[in-house]
Amino acid sequence: MIRPFKLDDKESLLRIFRLNIPEFFDKNEIKDFEEYLNQNAETYLTVEVDNTIVGGTGYYVNEDDNSGRITWIFFDPSYSGKGLGKQSVEYCLKIFREDKMVKKLIVTTSQLAYRFFEKFDYSINRIEKNYWGEGLDLYEMEKTNE
């Protein structure tokens, strides 16, 4: 189940986030994720399986460039390969399709996950080495909102 984030979810999500360090996130990103939750809780989604929090994803609309952005998508590694990422991205894409202001979709990810977003027709715009942390490169990707 994908549902809106609740403040009570924060500790479970932080625990799961830490399970993804150092493979998918740098340890310095913990504070960035906490800040995101503090400022954008209304656009963060919690993912549950059998009433257990297993991950989450954020989305927001950047009015400066009319873009919809998916951010902070991660899951408990023991739930990898179960289609939760696909469900979460499709959920966010549906929200963006319903927002007539959103003209393009942007995601910032790493070399470890960019192929996942290619399955949704995102294309690489820019790569920056060691952006997220040592060995974690930025892959900025974009597609049109259709």
GROMACS elastic network, one bead per residue, 0.5 to 0.9 nm:
[ bonds ]
;  ai    aj funct       b0    kb
    1    46     6  0.81943   500
    1    47     6  0.56915   500
    1    48     6  0.51061   500
    1    49     6  0.63150   500
    1    50     6  0.83510   500
    1    51     6  0.83361   500
    2    45     6  0.63889   500
    2    46     6  0.57970   500
    2    48     6  0.64455   500
    2    56     6  0.81614   500
    2    87     6  0.84743   500
    2    88     6  0.72839   500
    2    91     6  0.82037   500
    3     6     6  0.89093   500
    3    44     6  0.87377   500
    3    45     6  0.55165   500
    3    46     6  0.54429   500
    3    47     6  0.65173   500
    3    48     6  0.80283   500
    4    41     6  0.84066   500
    4    42     6  0.72404   500
    4    43     6  0.74100   500
    4    44     6  0.62865   500
    4    46     6  0.59596   500
    4    47     6  0.87545   500
    5     8     6  0.83590   500
    5     9     6  0.65966   500
    5    10     6  0.82691   500
    5    37     6  0.88264   500
    5    41     6  0.64082   500
    5    42     6  0.70917   500
    5    43     6  0.77586   500
    5    44     6  0.54282   500
    5    46     6  0.51182   500
    5    47     6  0.87887   500
    5    56     6  0.83620   500
    6     9     6  0.54239   500
    6    10     6  0.74599   500
    6    41     6  0.77307   500
    6    42     6  0.87988   500
    6    44     6  0.88472   500
    6    45     6  0.86875   500
    6    46     6  0.79948   500
    7    10     6  0.56437   500
    7    11     6  0.86287   500
    7    37     6  0.87656   500
    7    41     6  0.80770   500
    8    11     6  0.70956   500
    8    12     6  0.81587   500
    9    12     6  0.55249   500
    9    13     6  0.61495   500
    9    14     6  0.86810   500
    9    46     6  0.74906   500
    9    53     6  0.76174   500
   10    13     6  0.51669   500
   10    14     6  0.61134   500
   10    15     6  0.86302   500
   10    34     6  0.82579   500
   10    37     6  0.79753   500
   11    14     6  0.50657   500
   11    15     6  0.61724   500
   11    16     6  0.86659   500
   12    15     6  0.51189   500
   12    16     6  0.62904   500
   12    17     6  0.85636   500
   12    53     6  0.67779   500
   12    54     6  0.82690   500
   12    55     6  0.85106   500
   13    16     6  0.50582   500
   13    17     6  0.59629   500
   13    18     6  0.85869   500
   13    46     6  0.82067   500
   13    53     6  0.74436   500
   13    54     6  0.77679   500
   13    55     6  0.62980   500
   13    56     6  0.73043   500
   13    75     6  0.86943   500
   14    18     6  0.61939   500
   14    19     6  0.87231   500
   14    30     6  0.75952   500
   14    33     6  0.83833   500
   14    34     6  0.79978   500
   15    18     6  0.52387   500
   15    19     6  0.65760   500
   15    76     6  0.89123   500
   16    19     6  0.50486   500
   16    20     6  0.68745   500
   16    53     6  0.87970   500
   16    54     6  0.72132   500
   16    55     6  0.67125   500
   16    74     6  0.79454   500
   16    75     6  0.66008   500
   16    76     6  0.53495   500
   16    77     6  0.82283   500
   17    20     6  0.53630   500
   17    21     6  0.70664   500
   17    25     6  0.80247   500
   17    30     6  0.75858   500
   17    33     6  0.87827   500
   17    55     6  0.80461   500
   17    74     6  0.69124   500
   17    75     6  0.74902   500
   17    76     6  0.76905   500
   18    21     6  0.52565   500
   18    22     6  0.82035   500
   18    25     6  0.83180   500
   18    27     6  0.77124   500
   18    30     6  0.77438   500
   19    22     6  0.82055   500
   19    23     6  0.87238   500
   19    75     6  0.86967   500
   19    76     6  0.67687   500
   19    77     6  0.71388   500
   20    23     6  0.57221   500
   20    24     6  0.54333   500
   20    25     6  0.61257   500
   20    26     6  0.87007   500
   20    74     6  0.77020   500
   20    75     6  0.79189   500
   20    76     6  0.75145   500
   20    77     6  0.71291   500
   21    24     6  0.58906   500
   21    25     6  0.50061   500
   21    26     6  0.59073   500
   21    27     6  0.61823   500
   22    25     6  0.54426   500
   22    26     6  0.55048   500
   22    27     6  0.67834   500
   23    26     6  0.78772   500
   23   112     6  0.84959   500
   23   136     6  0.87166   500
   24    74     6  0.86450   500
   24   110     6  0.78778   500
   24   112     6  0.69828   500
   24   113     6  0.83283   500
   24   136     6  0.76594   500
   25    28     6  0.82581   500
   25    29     6  0.66438   500
   25    30     6  0.84509   500
   25   132     6  0.73172   500
   25   133     6  0.78912   500
   25   136     6  0.75499   500
   26    29     6  0.55184   500
   26    30     6  0.78104   500
   26   132     6  0.63959   500
   26   133     6  0.55055   500
   26   134     6  0.78489   500
   26   136     6  0.76017   500
   27    30     6  0.59108   500
   27    31     6  0.85749   500
   27   133     6  0.83756   500
   28    31     6  0.65267   500
   28    32     6  0.75386   500
   28   132     6  0.84637   500
   28   133     6  0.78137   500
   29    33     6  0.61798   500
   29    34     6  0.86482   500
   29   132     6  0.76708   500
   29   133     6  0.86634   500
   30    33     6  0.51871   500
   30    34     6  0.62817   500
   30    35     6  0.86518   500
   31    34     6  0.50261   500
   31    35     6  0.61012   500
   31    36     6  0.85364   500
   32    35     6  0.50718   500
   32    36     6  0.61531   500
   32    37     6  0.87323   500
   33    37     6  0.63200   500
   33    38     6  0.86744   500
   33    72     6  0.72308   500
   34    37     6  0.51312   500
   34    38     6  0.62347   500
   34    39     6  0.87243   500
   35    39     6  0.61724   500
   35    40     6  0.82934   500
   36    39     6  0.52262   500
   36    40     6  0.55387   500
   36    41     6  0.73439   500
   36    44     6  0.88490   500
   36    58     6  0.88387   500
   36    72     6  0.87707   500
   37    40     6  0.52536   500
   37    42     6  0.84820   500
   37    43     6  0.87953   500
   37    44     6  0.72076   500
   37    58     6  0.88685   500
   38    41     6  0.60628   500
   39    42     6  0.84164   500
   40    43     6  0.56690   500
   40    44     6  0.66960   500
   40    58     6  0.82652   500
   40    59     6  0.88305   500
   40    60     6  0.81504   500
   41    44     6  0.52267   500
   41    45     6  0.83433   500
   41    58     6  0.85093   500
   42    45     6  0.83385   500
   43    57     6  0.87560   500
   43    58     6  0.58623   500
   43    59     6  0.56603   500
   43    60     6  0.62196   500
   44    56     6  0.72820   500
   44    57     6  0.59308   500
   44    59     6  0.64290   500
   44    60     6  0.85553   500
   44    71     6  0.88821   500
   44    72     6  0.87276   500
   45    55     6  0.86574   500
   45    56     6  0.54293   500
   45    57     6  0.53288   500
   45    58     6  0.59267   500
   45    59     6  0.82351   500
   45    88     6  0.84668   500
   46    53     6  0.69262   500
   46    54     6  0.79502   500
   46    55     6  0.61382   500
   46    57     6  0.67668   500
   46    58     6  0.87473   500
   47    52     6  0.83212   500
   47    53     6  0.58677   500
   47    54     6  0.58288   500
   47    55     6  0.51369   500
   47    56     6  0.51031   500
   47    57     6  0.79073   500
   47    75     6  0.83596   500
   47    84     6  0.79118   500
   47    88     6  0.79548   500
   48    51     6  0.55994   500
   48    52     6  0.50927   500
   48    54     6  0.54517   500
   48    55     6  0.71219   500
   48    56     6  0.84861   500
   49    52     6  0.52572   500
   49    53     6  0.65766   500
   49    54     6  0.66105   500
   50    53     6  0.84664   500
   53    56     6  0.82538   500
   53    76     6  0.87150   500
   54    74     6  0.86401   500
   54    75     6  0.55857   500
   54    76     6  0.53105   500
   54    77     6  0.87956   500
   54    78     6  0.88378   500
   54    79     6  0.72424   500
   55    73     6  0.75094   500
   55    74     6  0.55246   500
   55    76     6  0.60283   500
   55    79     6  0.89630   500
   55    84     6  0.86413   500
   56    72     6  0.73585   500
   56    73     6  0.56567   500
   56    74     6  0.58444   500
   56    75     6  0.65657   500
   56    85     6  0.88951   500
   56    88     6  0.78726   500
   57    70     6  0.72003   500
   57    71     6  0.61517   500
   57    72     6  0.52553   500
   57    74     6  0.66273   500
   57    75     6  0.88779   500
   57    85     6  0.86950   500
   57    88     6  0.68490   500
   57    89     6  0.81783   500
   57    92     6  0.86295   500
   58    69     6  0.81844   500
   58    70     6  0.57294   500
   58    72     6  0.55970   500
   58    73     6  0.65690   500
   58    92     6  0.82523   500
   59    68     6  0.71110   500
   59    69     6  0.53695   500
   59    71     6  0.56999   500
   59    72     6  0.83255   500
   59    92     6  0.65974   500
   59    96     6  0.89833   500
   60    67     6  0.83894   500
   60    68     6  0.58325   500
   60    69     6  0.53955   500
   60    70     6  0.68101   500
   60    71     6  0.80668   500
   60    96     6  0.88740   500
   61    64     6  0.89129   500
   61    65     6  0.89091   500
   61    66     6  0.69407   500
   61    67     6  0.57218   500
   61    69     6  0.62445   500
   61    96     6  0.81353   500
   61   101     6  0.86969   500
   61   102     6  0.71335   500
   62    65     6  0.60437   500
   62    66     6  0.57049   500
   62    67     6  0.52238   500
   62    68     6  0.62904   500
   62    69     6  0.74466   500
   62   102     6  0.83951   500
   63    67     6  0.68040   500
   63    68     6  0.87323   500
   63   101     6  0.80120   500
   63   102     6  0.82088   500
   64    67     6  0.78942   500
   65   102     6  0.85809   500
   65   103     6  0.84468   500
   65   104     6  0.84041   500
   66   101     6  0.59854   500
   66   103     6  0.56485   500
   66   104     6  0.67072   500
   66   105     6  0.86460   500
   67    96     6  0.88298   500
   67   101     6  0.81005   500
   67   102     6  0.51783   500
   67   103     6  0.59451   500
   67   105     6  0.53058   500
   67   106     6  0.65710   500
   67   145     6  0.85838   500
   68    92     6  0.88727   500
   68    93     6  0.84729   500
   68    96     6  0.61623   500
   68   102     6  0.58271   500
   68   103     6  0.77379   500
   68   104     6  0.63759   500
   68   106     6  0.62189   500
   68   107     6  0.85127   500
   68   145     6  0.82408   500
   69    92     6  0.87033   500
   69    96     6  0.87355   500
   69   104     6  0.87375   500
   69   105     6  0.57815   500
   69   107     6  0.56055   500
   69   108     6  0.83291   500
   70    73     6  0.75308   500
   70    89     6  0.75378   500
   70    92     6  0.70665   500
   70    93     6  0.85756   500
   70   105     6  0.80495   500
   70   106     6  0.69616   500
   70   107     6  0.55141   500
   70   108     6  0.79448   500
   71   107     6  0.66909   500
   71   108     6  0.72055   500
   71   109     6  0.83107   500
   72   109     6  0.89742   500
   73    85     6  0.75295   500
   73    88     6  0.81489   500
   73    89     6  0.86214   500
   74    77     6  0.86266   500
   74    85     6  0.77379   500
   75    78     6  0.81621   500
   75    79     6  0.67028   500
   75    80     6  0.70973   500
   75    84     6  0.80369   500
   75    85     6  0.79122   500
   76    79     6  0.56005   500
   76    80     6  0.71227   500
   77    80     6  0.51874   500
   77    81     6  0.89508   500
   78    81     6  0.87454   500
   79    82     6  0.59589   500
   79    83     6  0.86731   500
   79    84     6  0.78708   500
   80    83     6  0.77199   500
   80    84     6  0.78431   500
   80    85     6  0.84641   500
   81    84     6  0.76131   500
   81    85     6  0.83426   500
   82    85     6  0.80504   500
   82    86     6  0.89152   500
   83    86     6  0.52690   500
   83    87     6  0.62477   500
   83    88     6  0.86587   500
   84    87     6  0.50556   500
   84    88     6  0.60636   500
   84    89     6  0.86209   500
   85    88     6  0.50805   500
   85    89     6  0.61625   500
   85    90     6  0.85236   500
   85   116     6  0.87571   500
   86    89     6  0.52638   500
   86    90     6  0.60946   500
   86    91     6  0.85089   500
   86   116     6  0.85748   500
   86   120     6  0.89430   500
   87    90     6  0.51784   500
   87    91     6  0.60901   500
   87    92     6  0.87496   500
   88    91     6  0.50571   500
   88    92     6  0.63719   500
   88    93     6  0.86663   500
   89    92     6  0.51356   500
   89    93     6  0.60705   500
   89    94     6  0.86025   500
   89   117     6  0.87632   500
   89   120     6  0.85117   500
   90    94     6  0.61546   500
   90    95     6  0.87355   500
   90   120     6  0.87238   500
   91    94     6  0.53078   500
   91    95     6  0.66185   500
   91    96     6  0.89932   500
   92    95     6  0.51216   500
   92    96     6  0.63816   500
   92    97     6  0.87425   500
   93    96     6  0.50419   500
   93    97     6  0.61168   500
   93    98     6  0.87187   500
   93   105     6  0.85129   500
   93   145     6  0.81410   500
   93   146     6  0.89786   500
   94    97     6  0.50966   500
   94    98     6  0.64333   500
   94    99     6  0.89281   500
   95    98     6  0.53842   500
   95    99     6  0.66756   500
   96    99     6  0.51458   500
   96   100     6  0.79174   500
   96   101     6  0.87127   500
   96   102     6  0.63312   500
   96   103     6  0.88280   500
   96   105     6  0.81155   500
   96   145     6  0.71635   500
   96   146     6  0.88266   500
   97   100     6  0.70597   500
   97   102     6  0.74998   500
   97   103     6  0.89775   500
   97   145     6  0.62889   500
   97   146     6  0.62703   500
   98   101     6  0.89434   500
   98   102     6  0.85996   500
   99   102     6  0.57336   500
   99   103     6  0.88614   500
  100   103     6  0.74257   500
  102   105     6  0.75107   500
  102   144     6  0.89174   500
  102   145     6  0.66828   500
  103   144     6  0.62009   500
  103   145     6  0.52934   500
  103   146     6  0.82484   500
  104   142     6  0.69528   500
  104   143     6  0.58060   500
  104   146     6  0.85986   500
  105   122     6  0.81526   500
  105   141     6  0.82415   500
  105   142     6  0.54551   500
  105   143     6  0.52281   500
  105   144     6  0.58665   500
  105   145     6  0.59374   500
  106   122     6  0.79356   500
  106   140     6  0.71731   500
  106   141     6  0.56115   500
  106   143     6  0.66987   500
  106   144     6  0.87944   500
  107   117     6  0.81806   500
  107   122     6  0.81400   500
  107   139     6  0.81516   500
  107   140     6  0.59515   500
  107   141     6  0.52647   500
  107   142     6  0.64633   500
  108   114     6  0.85888   500
  108   138     6  0.65600   500
  108   139     6  0.56591   500
  108   141     6  0.61988   500
  108   142     6  0.88327   500
  109   112     6  0.78962   500
  109   113     6  0.62846   500
  109   114     6  0.61347   500
  109   117     6  0.87364   500
  109   137     6  0.79905   500
  109   138     6  0.58135   500
  109   139     6  0.51088   500
  109   140     6  0.63941   500
  109   141     6  0.78228   500
  110   113     6  0.55646   500
  110   114     6  0.59832   500
  110   127     6  0.86568   500
  110   131     6  0.88843   500
  110   132     6  0.80823   500
  110   136     6  0.61374   500
  110   137     6  0.51955   500
  110   139     6  0.50681   500
  110   140     6  0.81751   500
  111   114     6  0.56258   500
  111   115     6  0.79331   500
  111   127     6  0.88265   500
  111   136     6  0.70732   500
  111   137     6  0.60207   500
  111   138     6  0.71795   500
  111   139     6  0.64622   500
  112   115     6  0.76596   500
  112   116     6  0.86996   500
  112   136     6  0.81098   500
  112   137     6  0.86727   500
  113   116     6  0.54162   500
  113   117     6  0.70197   500
  113   139     6  0.88125   500
  114   117     6  0.52518   500
  114   118     6  0.63694   500
  114   122     6  0.85701   500
  114   123     6  0.88442   500
  114   124     6  0.81087   500
  114   139     6  0.67041   500
  114   140     6  0.86367   500
  114   141     6  0.79072   500
  115   119     6  0.67746   500
  116   119     6  0.55863   500
  116   120     6  0.76078   500
  117   120     6  0.53250   500
  117   121     6  0.68719   500
  117   122     6  0.56752   500
  117   123     6  0.81355   500
  117   141     6  0.80416   500
  118   123     6  0.63169   500
  118   124     6  0.84453   500
  118   141     6  0.85794   500
  119   122     6  0.73121   500
  120   143     6  0.86512   500
  121   142     6  0.83511   500
  121   143     6  0.65128   500
  121   144     6  0.89375   500
  122   141     6  0.56414   500
  122   142     6  0.50672   500
  122   144     6  0.84430   500
  123   140     6  0.83482   500
  123   141     6  0.51078   500
  123   142     6  0.54083   500
  123   143     6  0.64197   500
  124   127     6  0.76093   500
  124   139     6  0.65347   500
  124   140     6  0.58717   500
  124   142     6  0.65852   500
  125   139     6  0.75170   500
  125   140     6  0.55366   500
  125   141     6  0.53013   500
  125   142     6  0.66610   500
  126   138     6  0.77411   500
  126   139     6  0.59349   500
  126   140     6  0.51982   500
  126   141     6  0.71833   500
  127   131     6  0.88816   500
  127   137     6  0.68461   500
  127   138     6  0.54040   500
  127   140     6  0.64219   500
  128   131     6  0.58424   500
  128   137     6  0.56245   500
  128   139     6  0.68468   500
  128   140     6  0.85863   500
  129   132     6  0.84366   500
  129   133     6  0.88108   500
  129   134     6  0.84320   500
  129   135     6  0.74868   500
  129   136     6  0.70604   500
  129   138     6  0.64238   500
  129   139     6  0.89005   500
  130   133     6  0.50815   500
  130   135     6  0.52547   500
  130   138     6  0.71192   500
  131   134     6  0.76007   500
  131   135     6  0.83609   500
  131   136     6  0.63448   500
  131   137     6  0.51487   500
  131   138     6  0.53563   500
  132   135     6  0.80714   500
  132   136     6  0.53184   500
  132   137     6  0.61590   500
  132   138     6  0.65160   500
  133   136     6  0.52582   500
  133   137     6  0.74732   500
  134   137     6  0.80340   500
  143   146     6  0.88523   500
